[in-house]
Each structure stands twice: as C-alpha cells, then as structure tokens.
Amino acid sequence: MKHTMKWFAAAGLITVLAGCGAAHHGPHWSYEGETGPKHWGELAKEYRLCESGVEQSPIDLKVTQEKSSTKLEFSYQPTDIDVVNNGHTVKFNYKPGSFLSVDGKKYELKQFHYHVPSEHTVNGGHFPIEIHLVHQDEEGHLAVVGMMIKEGTTNQKMEPVIKYLPYENGEKIIEKQATIDMSVMLPKHTERFFHYRGSLTTPPCSESVEWFVLTDPIRMSDEQITEFSRIYQDNNRPVNPLGSRTLYLD
C-alpha cells in the first residue's frame, strides 16, 4: 500500500495511563459509531471535556511564525519488554529512569503507543503512523512528544518494537531478557518541533497537556508500517480547533 503525506519543511498516574493508551475502567468507548469520538462527551460525566473542552488534541499543525524558544533534551535508557494490546492501541510501558527535560524541567517517560493514521495533521495531511511518548513530572503534569512515521526504507532500529507487537486484544508480552531503547528510535533532528497546550486524545480528554510534535519524521518500510496497521487502523481522534491557543514552531 502507498501512503502519501504533505509535510512542510517544515497524557494522577491512572489518568496518564487511561488517557494515553492504557486500559480505562470507565464506560466503553471506541473510534467509531455510537461510542466514537463524536459521542465521547455523552458517554460519562468524566468524559465531558471531550465535548466541552477548549484545549483539545489533536489539532492541525500549520506553519507559524510564533516561537517560544523552548529547549528539549532527551535522556532515555533501554527498558525491558513490557507491552500490552489494550483494545485501543499497543502500549509499551517504560521502566523508571528515562527523562524528557523541557527547559530544565524533568518529565519521566512512562510509556509510548501509536495511532494509525496520525492524530495530528500537518497542513491538513496525515502521516501513516504517529507515536506518542508520554511523560509525567513529579506533580503529575504531562508532556507528550509526538513522533511521525513516513514510508521509506527498512528501519532496523524499529525492528525490536515490531518483534514484540501483541496482535490480540488483551494480550500482554513481558520479556525480561530483551530490551528496547527509545533513544535510538528518535529522529536525527529533535531540535525543531511544534509546541502547544492541549489534552489527552482519548477519554477522559483531560487538558493541560504540553504537546511537542517533532517536525522531523522517522522512516519505516511499507512492510513495517503494515505490521502496525495489521493490529489497529483508524484509531485516531479527529482534529480539534486551535481556538485561542498559540501554536509555536521552535
């Protein structure tokens, strides 16, 4: 299959896990029909922000002249394989000790998961896959890094992730004798990114999430992309209006 994209060179802890790719014990929600994104806000009181929130994610990312001079530093270590297919996505839990620093403020990497196609769009266009790296500081504030994937050559650095993908809903894989290392899977250039204040992209759609979407995508082969999309397709929330928020391009 062919994937096309117009790219300009241009989520307490239980909430993090529930809203950013882990199992949630509230009312059932999905990505289609009567329990899909258009109805999330109607399913439960705790989901109301999905409908009434004014700082919701994802959004369409457009070229902007606004700059915030924010600096990101990634300090990731290898982690044991601890992965679960939770019925909405595949989530790789990360052991303690890996951090994102935002202007010197540390957020610990808790987990990463993916959406097909991308949740954020760029100038109206989707990427085949978007990976979300979910971080939390000591006060419980969230910072999520979005990493886009586009079609290209085989990415050997992503093979450990593909090797341990659980294909069945509810399936868990724990392998203490193997590791993955997100530090080697980041794109070459991480100094340029979109930055805005948003929300979790799944119920309960909690706001006050700092989003950083890297402009430099990583590449994977069509066969590798297909392995991700064999498990989940269309597990992406539609974009929301930016509203009165400011979108930065650092």
C-alpha positions in Angstrom: 0.0 0.0 0.0 1.1 3.5 -0.6 1.0 6.3 2.0 1.1 9.9 1.0 1.6 13.0 3.1 2.1 16.7 2.6 4.7 17.8 5.1 6.0 21.3 5.2 9.8 21.6 5.8 8.5 22.4 7.9 -1.4 12.4 28.8 -2.6 11.4 38.9 -0.9 8.4 37.1 -4.1 6.5 36.5 -5.2 9.4 34.3 -1.9 9.2 32.4 -2.4 5.6 31.7 -6.1 5.8 30.9 -5.9 8.8 28.7 -2.8 8.0 26.8 -3.2 4.4 25.6 -3.9 2.1 28.6 -7.0 0.3 29.6 -9.6 2.6 31.2 -12.2 1.3 33.6 -14.9 3.8 32.7 -17.6 3.4 30.1 -16.7 1.7 26.9 -15.5 4.0 24.1 -14.3 3.4 20.6 -13.3 5.1 17.4 -16.5 4.6 15.5 -20.3 4.6 15.7 -22.3 5.4 18.8 -19.2 5.2 21.1 -16.9 7.0 18.7 -15.2 10.4 19.1 -18.3 12.4 18.3 -20.1 10.8 21.3 -17.3 10.5 23.9 -18.6 13.5 25.8 -22.1 11.9 26.1 -20.8 8.5 27.5 -20.0 9.6 31.0 -19.6 12.7 33.2 -15.9 12.2 33.4 -15.7 12.4 29.6 -17.5 15.7 29.3 -14.3 17.6 28.4 -14.2 15.5 25.2 -17.1 17.7 24.0 -16.9 20.9 26.0 -13.1 21.4 26.3 -11.5 24.3 24.6 -7.9 23.0 24.6 -8.4 19.6 23.0 -6.0 17.5 21.0 -5.1 16.6 18.3 -5.0 19.7 16.1 -3.9 20.5 12.6 -0.4 21.8 12.7 0.3 24.7 10.4 3.4 26.8 9.8 3.6 29.6 12.3 5.9 32.5 13.0 5.4 32.1 16.7 8.5 30.9 18.6 8.8 30.1 22.3 12.5 29.2 22.5 11.7 26.0 24.4 14.5 23.5 24.6 14.0 19.8 24.7 16.6 17.3 26.0 16.1 13.6 25.7 17.7 11.2 28.2 16.4 7.7 27.5 17.7 4.4 28.7 16.9 0.8 27.5 13.8 -0.8 29.0 12.6 -4.4 29.5 9.9 -5.5 27.2 6.5 -4.8 28.9 3.8 -4.4 26.3 0.0 -4.7 26.2 -2.6 -4.6 23.5 -5.4 -2.8 25.4 -8.1 -2.8 22.7 -7.3 0.8 21.6 -3.6 0.7 20.8 -0.4 -1.2 21.7 1.3 0.3 24.7 4.9 -0.2 25.6 5.5 0.6 29.3 8.8 2.1 30.2 10.7 1.3 33.4 11.8 4.3 35.6 14.9 6.3 34.8 14.3 7.8 31.3 13.5 11.5 31.1 12.5 14.4 28.9 13.8 17.8 30.0 11.7 20.9 29.0 13.7 24.0 29.7 15.4 22.1 32.5 12.1 20.7 34.0 12.2 16.9 34.1 9.4 14.6 32.9 9.8 10.8 33.3 9.0 8.7 30.3 6.1 6.4 31.3 5.1 4.7 28.1 4.7 5.0 24.3 2.0 3.9 22.0 0.8 4.6 18.4 -2.1 5.7 16.3 -2.9 4.8 12.6 -3.0 7.2 10.8 -1.5 10.1 12.7 -3.8 12.0 15.0 -2.2 15.4 14.4 -2.2 16.5 10.8 0.2 18.9 9.1 -1.4 21.4 6.8 -4.4 19.0 6.6 -2.5 15.9 5.8 -1.9 12.7 7.8 1.2 10.6 8.3 0.7 6.8 8.2 1.6 6.5 11.9 2.1 8.7 14.9 3.9 7.5 18.0 3.2 9.2 21.4 5.8 9.3 24.1 4.0 10.0 27.3 5.9 11.7 30.2 4.9 12.9 33.7 6.6 15.1 36.2 6.6 14.7 40.0 3.5 16.8 40.3 1.6 14.7 37.8 1.8 17.2 34.9 2.0 15.6 31.4 4.2 16.2 28.4 3.7 14.2 25.3 6.1 14.0 22.4 4.6 13.2 19.0 6.8 11.4 16.5 5.6 10.9 12.9 6.4 7.9 10.7 6.5 8.1 7.0 7.2 5.5 4.3 10.8 4.9 3.3 13.5 2.2 3.7 13.5 -0.5 6.3 14.3 0.9 9.8 16.4 -1.6 11.6 16.1 0.4 14.8 12.4 -0.2 14.9 12.6 -4.0 14.5 12.7 -4.7 18.3 9.4 -2.9 18.6 7.8 -4.7 15.7 9.1 -8.1 17.0 7.1 -7.7 20.3 3.8 -6.4 18.9 0.9 -8.2 20.5 -1.8 -8.8 17.9 -4.7 -9.9 20.1 -6.8 -7.6 22.3 -5.8 -8.1 25.9 -2.5 -9.8 25.0 0.5 -8.9 27.1 4.1 -9.6 26.5 6.7 -9.4 29.3 10.3 -10.3 28.4 13.0 -9.5 30.9 15.8 -10.9 28.7 15.2 -8.4 25.9 15.1 -4.6 25.8 14.1 -1.7 23.6 15.8 1.7 23.5 13.7 4.7 22.5 16.9 6.8 22.4 18.0 5.2 19.1 14.5 5.4 17.6 14.2 9.2 17.8 14.6 11.1 14.6 18.0 12.5 13.8 16.8 16.1 14.4 14.8 16.7 17.6 15.5 20.4 18.0 12.6 21.5 15.8 9.0 20.9 16.9 5.5 22.2 17.1 4.5 23.1 20.7 1.1 23.9 22.1 -1.1 23.3 25.1 -3.6 20.5 24.6 -5.3 17.4 26.1 -5.3 13.6 26.1 -6.5 12.4 22.8 -8.7 9.6 24.4 -11.3 9.8 27.2 -11.4 11.5 29.6 -9.7 14.1 27.3 -8.1 15.8 30.3 -6.5 19.1 29.4 -3.3 20.9 30.5 -1.0 18.6 28.5 2.1 20.0 27.0 2.4 18.8 23.4 5.6 18.6 21.4 5.3 17.2 17.9 8.7 16.7 16.2 8.8 18.0 12.6 11.5 15.5 11.5 9.7 12.2 10.9 11.3 8.8 11.0 11.1 6.4 8.1 9.9 2.8 8.0 9.3 0.5 5.1 5.9 -0.2 3.8 6.1 -3.8 5.2 7.0 -2.4 8.7 4.1 0.1 8.5 1.8 -2.7 7.6 2.7 -4.7 10.7 1.5 -1.8 12.9 -1.7 -1.3 10.9 -2.5 -5.0 10.9 -3.3 -4.6 14.6 -5.1 -1.2 14.6 -6.3 1.1 11.8 -8.2 4.3 12.2 -7.5 4.5 16.0 -7.0 8.3 15.6 -9.2 11.0 17.1 -10.2 13.7 14.5 -8.5 17.1 14.8 -9.9 19.8 17.0 -9.9 23.6 16.6 -6.9 25.5 17.9 -9.2 28.2 19.2 -7.5 31.0 21.2 -4.4 28.9 21.9 -1.0 29.7 20.4 0.8 27.2 18.3 4.6 27.5 18.4 7.2 26.2 16.0 10.5 26.0 17.7 
